[in-house]
C-alpha cells in the first residue's frame, strides 16, 4: 500500500519578522535566519536562494 503526502503552502518563500534581533527572523521550520541555512542571513537574499532551489541554500 502506498502512502500519499499532501503538502499545502501559500507559495510565498519569505522569512518573517525580527530582522532587528540577533536571530534575524522569527523561528521557522529551518530555524532562524541567522543560522545560515538559507545561504545568507539577509532576508531578501535568503528568499531568492529558496526560490532558486535546494542547491542555492546548501552549505559549503
PDB file of N, CA, C, O and CB in Angstrom:
ATOM      1  N   UNK A   1       0.843  -1.176   0.000  1.00  0.00           N
ATOM      2  CA  UNK A   1       0.000   0.000   0.000  1.00  0.00           C
ATOM      3  C   UNK A   1       0.889   1.240   0.000  1.00  0.00           C
ATOM      4  O   UNK A   1       1.761   1.376   0.857  1.00  0.00           O
ATOM      5  CB  UNK A   1      -0.959  -0.002   1.218  1.00  0.00           C
ATOM      6  N   UNK A   2       0.677   2.125  -0.936  1.00  0.00           N
ATOM      7  CA  UNK A   2       1.462   3.359  -0.982  1.00  0.00           C
ATOM      8  C   UNK A   2       0.789   4.435  -0.143  1.00  0.00           C
ATOM      9  O   UNK A   2      -0.422   4.416   0.076  1.00  0.00           O
ATOM     10  CB  UNK A   2       1.638   3.843  -2.437  1.00  0.00           C
ATOM     11  N   UNK A   3       1.596   5.358   0.311  1.00  0.00           N
ATOM     12  CA  UNK A   3       1.088   6.468   1.116  1.00  0.00           C
ATOM     13  C   UNK A   3       1.249   7.752   0.331  1.00  0.00           C
ATOM     14  O   UNK A   3       2.195   7.909  -0.440  1.00  0.00           O
ATOM     15  CB  UNK A   3       1.823   6.561   2.481  1.00  0.00           C
ATOM     16  N   UNK A   4       0.343   8.645   0.528  1.00  0.00           N
ATOM     17  CA  UNK A   4       0.367   9.936  -0.162  1.00  0.00           C
ATOM     18  C   UNK A   4       0.545  11.042   0.873  1.00  0.00           C
ATOM     19  O   UNK A   4      -0.099  11.046   1.922  1.00  0.00           O
ATOM     20  CB  UNK A   4      -0.939  10.158  -0.994  1.00  0.00           C
ATOM     21  N   UNK A   5       1.435  11.977   0.553  1.00  0.00           N
ATOM     22  CA  UNK A   5       1.618  13.156   1.392  1.00  0.00           C
ATOM     23  C   UNK A   5       1.120  14.355   0.602  1.00  0.00           C
ATOM     24  O   UNK A   5       1.529  14.582  -0.536  1.00  0.00           O
ATOM     25  CB  UNK A   5       3.121  13.336   1.826  1.00  0.00           C
ATOM     26  N   UNK A   6       0.245  15.105   1.215  1.00  0.00           N
ATOM     27  CA  UNK A   6      -0.283  16.304   0.584  1.00  0.00           C
ATOM     28  C   UNK A   6       0.272  17.508   1.330  1.00  0.00           C
ATOM     29  O   UNK A   6      -0.012  17.700   2.512  1.00  0.00           O
ATOM     30  CB  UNK A   6      -1.846  16.309   0.580  1.00  0.00           C
ATOM     31  N   UNK A   7       1.054  18.305   0.645  1.00  0.00           N
ATOM     32  CA  UNK A   7       1.663  19.490   1.247  1.00  0.00           C
ATOM     33  C   UNK A   7       0.990  20.726   0.689  1.00  0.00           C
ATOM     34  O   UNK A   7       0.983  20.954  -0.521  1.00  0.00           O
ATOM     35  CB  UNK A   7       3.190  19.532   0.987  1.00  0.00           C
ATOM     36  N   UNK A   8       0.431  21.513   1.572  1.00  0.00           N
ATOM     37  CA  UNK A   8      -0.218  22.757   1.165  1.00  0.00           C
ATOM     38  C   UNK A   8       0.650  23.926   1.596  1.00  0.00           C
ATOM     39  O   UNK A   8       1.182  23.945   2.705  1.00  0.00           O
ATOM     40  CB  UNK A   8      -1.645  22.875   1.773  1.00  0.00           C
ATOM     41  N   UNK A   9       0.784  24.880   0.724  1.00  0.00           N
ATOM     42  CA  UNK A   9       1.580  26.064   1.016  1.00  0.00           C
ATOM     43  C   UNK A   9       0.937  27.274   0.377  1.00  0.00           C
ATOM     44  O   UNK A   9       0.145  27.149  -0.557  1.00  0.00           O
ATOM     45  CB  UNK A   9       3.026  25.896   0.523  1.00  0.00           C
ATOM     46  N   UNK A  10       1.276  28.431   0.876  1.00  0.00           N
ATOM     47  CA  UNK A  10       0.772  29.648   0.250  1.00  0.00           C
ATOM     48  C   UNK A  10       1.641  30.061  -0.935  1.00  0.00           C
ATOM     49  O   UNK A  10       1.309  31.008  -1.648  1.00  0.00           O
ATOM     50  CB  UNK A  10       0.706  30.780   1.272  1.00  0.00           C
ATOM     51  N   UNK A  11       2.756  29.352  -1.149  1.00  0.00           N
ATOM     52  CA  UNK A  11       3.626  29.637  -2.282  1.00  0.00           C
ATOM     53  C   UNK A  11       4.589  30.779  -2.065  1.00  0.00           C
ATOM     54  O   UNK A  11       5.371  31.103  -2.959  1.00  0.00           O
ATOM     55  CB  UNK A  11       2.808  29.928  -3.462  1.00  0.00           C
ATOM     56  N   UNK A  12       4.553  31.385  -0.921  1.00  0.00           N
ATOM     57  CA  UNK A  12       5.430  32.514  -0.621  1.00  0.00           C
ATOM     58  C   UNK A  12       6.666  32.018   0.128  1.00  0.00           C
ATOM     59  O   UNK A  12       6.539  31.385   1.176  1.00  0.00           O
ATOM     60  CB  UNK A  12       4.680  33.590   0.211  1.00  0.00           C
ATOM     61  N   UNK A  13       7.834  32.294  -0.387  1.00  0.00           N
ATOM     62  CA  UNK A  13       9.083  31.939   0.275  1.00  0.00           C
ATOM     63  C   UNK A  13       9.630  33.181   0.961  1.00  0.00           C
ATOM     64  O   UNK A  13      10.434  33.925   0.398  1.00  0.00           O
ATOM     65  CB  UNK A  13      10.118  31.355  -0.738  1.00  0.00           C
ATOM     66  N   UNK A  14       9.181  33.383   2.171  1.00  0.00           N
ATOM     67  CA  UNK A  14       9.590  34.559   2.922  1.00  0.00           C
ATOM     68  C   UNK A  14      10.044  34.152   4.311  1.00  0.00           C
ATOM     69  O   UNK A  14       9.674  33.096   4.824  1.00  0.00           O
ATOM     70  CB  UNK A  14       8.446  35.579   3.007  1.00  0.00           C
ATOM     71  N   UNK A  15      10.851  35.007   4.902  1.00  0.00           N
ATOM     72  CA  UNK A  15      11.293  34.833   6.281  1.00  0.00           C
ATOM     73  C   UNK A  15      10.777  36.039   7.035  1.00  0.00           C
ATOM     74  O   UNK A  15      11.146  37.174   6.736  1.00  0.00           O
ATOM     75  CB  UNK A  15      12.870  34.691   6.398  1.00  0.00           C
ATOM     76  N   UNK A  16       9.930  35.794   8.006  1.00  0.00           N
ATOM     77  CA  UNK A  16       9.205  36.873   8.669  1.00  0.00           C
ATOM     78  C   UNK A  16       9.899  37.420   9.897  1.00  0.00           C
ATOM     79  O   UNK A  16      10.624  36.719  10.601  1.00  0.00           O
ATOM     80  CB  UNK A  16       7.857  36.404   9.049  1.00  0.00           C
ATOM     81  N   UNK A  17       9.652  38.689  10.126  1.00  0.00           N
ATOM     82  CA  UNK A  17       9.859  39.368  11.388  1.00  0.00           C
ATOM     83  C   UNK A  17      11.244  39.345  11.996  1.00  0.00           C
ATOM     84  O   UNK A  17      12.168  38.718  11.479  1.00  0.00           O
ATOM     85  CB  UNK A  17       8.971  38.822  12.326  1.00  0.00           C
ATOM     86  N   UNK A  18      11.359  40.040  13.096  1.00  0.00           N
ATOM     87  CA  UNK A  18      12.528  40.060  13.975  1.00  0.00           C
ATOM     88  C   UNK A  18      13.842  40.390  13.284  1.00  0.00           C
ATOM     89  O   UNK A  18      14.895  39.954  13.749  1.00  0.00           O
ATOM     90  CB  UNK A  18      12.659  38.749  14.638  1.00  0.00           C
ATOM     91  N   UNK A  19      13.818  41.137  12.200  1.00  0.00           N
ATOM     92  CA  UNK A  19      15.047  41.427  11.462  1.00  0.00           C
ATOM     93  C   UNK A  19      16.054  42.237  12.272  1.00  0.00           C
ATOM     94  O   UNK A  19      17.247  42.217  11.970  1.00  0.00           O
ATOM     95  CB  UNK A  19      14.716  42.166  10.194  1.00  0.00           C
ATOM     96  N   UNK A  20      15.591  42.945  13.291  1.00  0.00           N
ATOM     97  CA  UNK A  20      16.496  43.738  14.113  1.00  0.00           C
ATOM     98  C   UNK A  20      17.018  42.959  15.331  1.00  0.00           C
ATOM     99  O   UNK A  20      17.790  43.500  16.122  1.00  0.00           O
ATOM    100  CB  UNK A  20      15.791  45.002  14.574  1.00  0.00           C
ATOM    101  N   UNK A  21      16.611  41.719  15.481  1.00  0.00           N
ATOM    102  CA  UNK A  21      17.042  40.882  16.597  1.00  0.00           C
ATOM    103  C   UNK A  21      18.272  40.062  16.199  1.00  0.00           C
ATOM    104  O   UNK A  21      18.537  39.907  15.007  1.00  0.00           O
ATOM    105  CB  UNK A  21      15.895  39.949  17.051  1.00  0.00           C
ATOM    106  N   UNK A  22      19.024  39.539  17.160  1.00  0.00           N
ATOM    107  CA  UNK A  22      20.200  38.721  16.830  1.00  0.00           C
ATOM    108  C   UNK A  22      19.870  37.492  15.986  1.00  0.00           C
ATOM    109  O   UNK A  22      20.719  37.019  15.231  1.00  0.00           O
ATOM    110  CB  UNK A  22      20.883  38.279  18.099  1.00  0.00           C
ATOM    111  N   UNK A  23      18.658  36.973  16.104  1.00  0.00           N
ATOM    112  CA  UNK A  23      18.256  35.793  15.321  1.00  0.00           C
ATOM    113  C   UNK A  23      17.927  36.139  13.876  1.00  0.00           C
ATOM    114  O   UNK A  23      17.904  35.258  13.017  1.00  0.00           O
ATOM    115  CB  UNK A  23      17.055  35.124  15.965  1.00  0.00           C
ATOM    116  N   UNK A  24      17.671  37.420  13.602  1.00  0.00           N
ATOM    117  CA  UNK A  24      17.356  37.984  12.283  1.00  0.00           C
ATOM    118  C   UNK A  24      16.028  37.537  11.695  1.00  0.00           C
ATOM    119  O   UNK A  24      15.703  37.935  10.577  1.00  0.00           O
ATOM    120  CB  UNK A  24      18.432  37.633  11.333  1.00  0.00           C
ATOM    121  N   UNK A  25      15.241  36.719  12.406  1.00  0.00           N
ATOM    122  CA  UNK A  25      13.917  36.301  11.941  1.00  0.00           C
ATOM    123  C   UNK A  25      13.148  35.672  13.083  1.00  0.00           C
ATOM    124  O   UNK A  25      13.696  35.406  14.153  1.00  0.00           O
ATOM    125  CB  UNK A  25      14.030  35.315  10.761  1.00  0.00           C
ATOM    126  N   UNK A  26      11.867  35.439  12.838  1.00  0.00           N
ATOM    127  CA  UNK A  26      11.099  34.592  13.734  1.00  0.00           C
ATOM    128  C   UNK A  26      11.549  33.154  13.482  1.00  0.00           C
ATOM    129  O   UNK A  26      12.165  32.868  12.456  1.00  0.00           O
ATOM    130  CB  UNK A  26       9.544  34.768  13.515  1.00  0.00           C
ATOM    131  N   UNK A  27      11.244  32.253  14.409  1.00  0.00           N
ATOM    132  CA  UNK A  27      11.633  30.852  14.246  1.00  0.00           C
ATOM    133  C   UNK A  27      10.806  30.210  13.136  1.00  0.00           C
ATOM    134  O   UNK A  27       9.595  30.418  13.062  1.00  0.00           O
ATOM    135  CB  UNK A  27      11.456  30.074  15.574  1.00  0.00           C
ATOM    136  N   UNK A  28      11.455  29.432  12.275  1.00  0.00           N
ATOM    137  CA  UNK A  28      10.782  28.705  11.203  1.00  0.00           C
ATOM    138  C   UNK A  28      11.153  27.238  11.299  1.00  0.00           C
ATOM    139  O   UNK A  28      11.923  26.848  12.177  1.00  0.00           O
ATOM    140  CB  UNK A  28      11.157  29.279   9.808  1.00  0.00           C
ATOM    141  N   UNK A  29      10.619  26.427  10.414  1.00  0.00           N
ATOM    142  CA  UNK A  29      10.975  25.002  10.396  1.00  0.00           C
ATOM    143  C   UNK A  29      12.447  24.796  10.049  1.00  0.00           C
ATOM    144  O   UNK A  29      12.989  23.718  10.293  1.00  0.00           O
ATOM    145  CB  UNK A  29      10.095  24.248   9.394  1.00  0.00           C
ATOM    146  N   UNK A  30      13.091  25.795   9.494  1.00  0.00           N
ATOM    147  CA  UNK A  30      14.516  25.739   9.186  1.00  0.00           C
ATOM    148  C   UNK A  30      15.367  26.385  10.268  1.00  0.00           C
ATOM    149  O   UNK A  30      16.589  26.458  10.135  1.00  0.00           O
ATOM    150  CB  UNK A  30      14.785  26.411   7.862  1.00  0.00           C
ATOM    151  N   UNK A  31      14.749  26.842  11.314  1.00  0.00           N
ATOM    152  CA  UNK A  31      15.470  27.555  12.362  1.00  0.00           C
ATOM    153  C   UNK A  31      15.395  29.050  12.106  1.00  0.00           C
ATOM    154  O   UNK A  31      14.476  29.536  11.446  1.00  0.00           O
ATOM    155  CB  UNK A  31      16.939  27.090  12.438  1.00  0.00           C
ATOM    156  N   UNK A  32      16.358  29.763  12.627  1.00  0.00           N
ATOM    157  CA  UNK A  32      16.401  31.219  12.460  1.00  0.00           C
ATOM    158  C   UNK A  32      17.233  31.589  11.234  1.00  0.00           C
ATOM    159  O   UNK A  32      18.122  30.841  10.830  1.00  0.00           O
ATOM    160  CB  UNK A  32      16.978  31.897  13.725  1.00  0.00           C
ATOM    161  N   UNK A  33      16.943  32.731  10.656  1.00  0.00           N
ATOM    162  CA  UNK A  33      17.690  33.227   9.502  1.00  0.00           C
ATOM    163  C   UNK A  33      19.176  33.359   9.828  1.00  0.00           C
ATOM    164  O   UNK A  33      20.017  33.086   8.971  1.00  0.00           O
ATOM    165  CB  UNK A  33      17.128  34.580   9.043  1.00  0.00           C
ATOM    166  N   UNK A  34      19.512  33.771  11.046  1.00  0.00           N
ATOM    167  CA  UNK A  34      20.911  33.942  11.442  1.00  0.00           C
ATOM    168  C   UNK A  34      21.684  32.631  11.441  1.00  0.00           C
ATOM    169  O   UNK A  34      22.914  32.644  11.452  1.00  0.00           O
ATOM    170  CB  UNK A  34      20.985  34.569  12.813  1.00  0.00           C
ATOM    171  N   UNK A  35      20.979  31.490  11.429  1.00  0.00           N
ATOM    172  CA  UNK A  35      21.642  30.183  11.419  1.00  0.00           C
ATOM    173  C   UNK A  35      22.314  29.858  10.093  1.00  0.00           C
ATOM    174  O   UNK A  35      23.099  28.912  10.025  1.00  0.00           O
ATOM    175  CB  UNK A  35      20.647  29.107  11.743  1.00  0.00           C
ATOM    176  N   UNK A  36      22.030  30.615   9.035  1.00  0.00           N
ATOM    177  CA  UNK A  36      22.693  30.442   7.754  1.00  0.00           C
ATOM    178  C   UNK A  36      22.185  29.308   6.888  1.00  0.00           C
ATOM    179  O   UNK A  36      22.825  28.983   5.888  1.00  0.00           O
ATOM    180  CB  UNK A  36      24.104  30.244   7.984  1.00  0.00           C
ATOM    181  N   UNK A  37      21.079  28.699   7.222  1.00  0.00           N
ATOM    182  CA  UNK A  37      20.590  27.554   6.450  1.00  0.00           C
ATOM    183  C   UNK A  37      20.019  27.945   5.095  1.00  0.00           C
ATOM    184  O   UNK A  37      19.741  27.074   4.270  1.00  0.00           O
ATOM    185  CB  UNK A  37      19.541  26.822   7.236  1.00  0.00           C
ATOM    186  N   UNK A  38      19.842  29.232   4.853  1.00  0.00           N
ATOM    187  CA  UNK A  38      19.338  29.704   3.567  1.00  0.00           C
ATOM    188  C   UNK A  38      20.465  30.208   2.672  1.00  0.00           C
ATOM    189  O   UNK A  38      20.197  30.740   1.594  1.00  0.00           O
ATOM    190  CB  UNK A  38      18.310  30.806   3.779  1.00  0.00           C
ATOM    191  N   UNK A  39      21.701  30.055   3.087  1.00  0.00           N
ATOM    192  CA  UNK A  39      22.824  30.521   2.304  1.00  0.00           C
ATOM    193  C   UNK A  39      23.151  31.982   2.537  1.00  0.00           C
ATOM    194  O   UNK A  39      24.107  32.503   1.963  1.00  0.00           O
ATOM    195  CB  UNK A  39      22.555  30.297   0.866  1.00  0.00           C
ATOM    196  N   UNK A  40      22.371  32.650   3.372  1.00  0.00           N
ATOM    197  CA  UNK A  40      22.577  34.061   3.684  1.00  0.00           C
ATOM    198  C   UNK A  40      21.758  34.399   4.920  1.00  0.00           C
ATOM    199  O   UNK A  40      20.761  33.740   5.216  1.00  0.00           O
ATOM    200  CB  UNK A  40      22.182  34.977   2.479  1.00  0.00           C
ATOM    201  N   UNK A  41      22.188  35.436   5.643  1.00  0.00           N
ATOM    202  CA  UNK A  41      21.358  35.901   6.756  1.00  0.00           C
ATOM    203  C   UNK A  41      20.608  37.183   6.384  1.00  0.00           C
ATOM    204  O   UNK A  41      20.049  37.852   7.253  1.00  0.00           O
ATOM    205  CB  UNK A  41      22.223  36.137   8.007  1.00  0.00           C
ATOM    206  N   UNK A  42      20.599  37.517   5.109  1.00  0.00           N
ATOM    207  CA  UNK A  42      19.831  38.645   4.585  1.00  0.00           C
ATOM    208  C   UNK A  42      18.481  38.116   4.110  1.00  0.00           C
ATOM    209  O   UNK A  42      18.433  37.143   3.357  1.00  0.00           O
ATOM    210  CB  UNK A  42      20.599  39.372   3.420  1.00  0.00           C
ATOM    211  N   UNK A  43      17.382  38.742   4.539  1.00  0.00           N
ATOM    212  CA  UNK A  43      16.049  38.231   4.214  1.00  0.00           C
ATOM    213  C   UNK A  43      15.787  38.145   2.715  1.00  0.00           C
ATOM    214  O   UNK A  43      15.253  37.141   2.244  1.00  0.00           O
ATOM    215  CB  UNK A  43      15.003  39.102   4.851  1.00  0.00           C
ATOM    216  N   UNK A  44      16.146  39.160   1.970  1.00  0.00           N
ATOM    217  CA  UNK A  44      15.895  39.168   0.526  1.00  0.00           C
ATOM    218  C   UNK A  44      16.715  38.100  -0.178  1.00  0.00           C
ATOM    219  O   UNK A  44      16.186  37.365  -1.012  1.00  0.00           O
ATOM    220  CB  UNK A  44      16.210  40.543  -0.065  1.00  0.00           C
ATOM    221  N   UNK A  45      17.994  38.005   0.144  1.00  0.00           N
ATOM    222  CA  UNK A  45      18.864  37.013  -0.471  1.00  0.00           C
ATOM    223  C   UNK A  45      18.421  35.600  -0.107  1.00  0.00           C
ATOM    224  O   UNK A  45      18.444  34.704  -0.951  1.00  0.00           O
ATOM    225  CB  UNK A  45      20.315  37.240  -0.044  1.00  0.00           C
ATOM    226  N   UNK A  46      18.022  35.399   1.138  1.00  0.00           N
ATOM    227  CA  UNK A  46      17.554  34.082   1.574  1.00  0.00           C
ATOM    228  C   UNK A  46      16.319  33.663   0.772  1.00  0.00           C
ATOM    229  O   UNK A  46      16.223  32.513   0.344  1.00  0.00           O
ATOM    230  CB  UNK A  46      17.235  34.093   3.089  1.00  0.00           C
ATOM    231  N   UNK A  47      15.384  34.578   0.569  1.00  0.00           N
ATOM    232  CA  UNK A  47      14.183  34.264  -0.209  1.00  0.00           C
ATOM    233  C   UNK A  47      14.548  33.930  -1.652  1.00  0.00           C
ATOM    234  O   UNK A  47      13.969  33.010  -2.231  1.00  0.00           O
ATOM    235  CB  UNK A  47      13.190  35.442  -0.171  1.00  0.00           C
ATOM    236  N   UNK A  48      15.486  34.649  -2.241  1.00  0.00           N
ATOM    237  CA  UNK A  48      15.931  34.345  -3.612  1.00  0.00           C
ATOM    238  C   UNK A  48      16.579  32.974  -3.671  1.00  0.00           C
ATOM    239  O   UNK A  48      16.365  32.229  -4.627  1.00  0.00           O
ATOM    240  CB  UNK A  48      16.919  35.417  -4.119  1.00  0.00           C
ATOM    241  N   UNK A  49      17.369  32.629  -2.660  1.00  0.00           N
ATOM    242  CA  UNK A  49      18.012  31.312  -2.629  1.00  0.00           C
ATOM    243  C   UNK A  49      16.985  30.193  -2.536  1.00  0.00           C
ATOM    244  O   UNK A  49      17.126  29.161  -3.191  1.00  0.00           O
ATOM    245  CB  UNK A  49      18.985  31.222  -1.454  1.00  0.00           C
ATOM    246  N   UNK A  50      15.957  30.393  -1.728  1.00  0.00           N
ATOM    247  CA  UNK A  50      14.901  29.383  -1.616  1.00  0.00           C
ATOM    248  C   UNK A  50      14.168  29.255  -2.945  1.00  0.00           C
ATOM    249  O   UNK A  50      13.856  28.143  -3.371  1.00  0.00           O
ATOM    250  CB  UNK A  50      13.907  29.745  -0.481  1.00  0.00           C
ATOM    251  N   UNK A  51      13.891  30.369  -3.602  1.00  0.00           N
ATOM    252  CA  UNK A  51      13.232  30.332  -4.910  1.00  0.00           C
ATOM    253  C   UNK A  51      14.076  29.602  -5.948  1.00  0.00           C
ATOM    254  O   UNK A  51      13.532  28.941  -6.833  1.00  0.00           O
ATOM    255  CB  UNK A  51      12.935  31.747  -5.391  1.00  0.00           C
ATOM    256  N   UNK A  52      15.405  29.714  -5.848  1.00  0.00           N
ATOM    257  CA  UNK A  52      16.309  29.099  -6.817  1.00  0.00           C
ATOM    258  C   UNK A  52      16.406  27.587  -6.630  1.00  0.00           C
ATOM    259  O   UNK A  52      16.802  26.880  -7.556  1.00  0.00           O
ATOM    260  CB  UNK A  52      17.691  29.720  -6.707  1.00  0.00           C
ATOM    261  N   UNK A  53      16.058  27.086  -5.469  1.00  0.00           N
ATOM    262  CA  UNK A  53      16.070  25.641  -5.241  1.00  0.00           C
ATOM    263  C   UNK A  53      17.046  25.235  -4.162  1.00  0.00           C
ATOM    264  O   UNK A  53      17.770  26.070  -3.620  1.00  0.00           O
ATOM    265  CB  UNK A  53      16.405  24.918  -6.515  1.00  0.00           C
ATOM    266  N   UNK A  54      17.065  23.952  -3.850  1.00  0.00           N
ATOM    267  CA  UNK A  54      17.858  23.451  -2.715  1.00  0.00           C
ATOM    268  C   UNK A  54      19.361  23.678  -2.816  1.00  0.00           C
ATOM    269  O   UNK A  54      20.020  23.878  -1.796  1.00  0.00           O
ATOM    270  CB  UNK A  54      17.617  22.002  -2.560  1.00  0.00           C
ATOM    271  N   UNK A  55      19.906  23.653  -4.010  1.00  0.00           N
ATOM    272  CA  UNK A  55      21.364  23.820  -4.129  1.00  0.00           C
ATOM    273  C   UNK A  55      21.817  25.208  -3.733  1.00  0.00           C
ATOM    274  O   UNK A  55      22.922  25.366  -3.214  1.00  0.00           O
ATOM    275  CB  UNK A  55      21.812  23.532  -5.547  1.00  0.00           C
ATOM    276  N   UNK A  56      20.995  26.219  -3.963  1.00  0.00           N
ATOM    277  CA  UNK A  56      21.355  27.599  -3.596  1.00  0.00           C
ATOM    278  C   UNK A  56      21.416  27.774  -2.087  1.00  0.00           C
ATOM    279  O   UNK A  56      22.106  28.664  -1.591  1.00  0.00           O
ATOM    280  CB  UNK A  56      20.351  28.593  -4.192  1.00  0.00           C
ATOM    281  N   UNK A  57      20.705  26.938  -1.359  1.00  0.00           N
ATOM    282  CA  UNK A  57      20.667  27.043   0.098  1.00  0.00           C
ATOM    283  C   UNK A  57      21.648  26.106   0.778  1.00  0.00           C
ATOM    284  O   UNK A  57      21.814  26.165   1.997  1.00  0.00           O
ATOM    285  CB  UNK A  57      19.278  26.760   0.598  1.00  0.00           C
ATOM    286  N   UNK A  58      22.297  25.249   0.015  1.00  0.00           N
ATOM    287  CA  UNK A  58      23.205  24.270   0.601  1.00  0.00           C
ATOM    288  C   UNK A  58      24.408  24.934   1.236  1.00  0.00           C
ATOM    289  O   UNK A  58      24.921  25.938   0.742  1.00  0.00           O
ATOM    290  CB  UNK A  58      23.660  23.280  -0.446  1.00  0.00           C
ATOM    291  N   UNK A  59      24.841  24.362   2.328  1.00  0.00           N
ATOM    292  CA  UNK A  59      26.044  24.890   2.985  1.00  0.00           C
ATOM    293  C   UNK A  59      27.285  24.457   2.234  1.00  0.00           C
ATOM    294  O   UNK A  59      27.316  23.383   1.633  1.00  0.00           O
ATOM    295  CB  UNK A  59      26.121  24.422   4.450  1.00  0.00           C
ATOM    296  N   UNK A  60      28.293  25.284   2.269  1.00  0.00           N
ATOM    297  CA  UNK A  60      29.557  24.948   1.592  1.00  0.00           C
ATOM    298  C   UNK A  60      30.344  23.967   2.424  1.00  0.00           C
ATOM    299  O   UNK A  60      31.436  23.560   2.030  1.00  0.00           O
ATOM    300  CB  UNK A  60      30.400  26.211   1.327  1.00  0.00           C
TER     301      UNK A  60
END
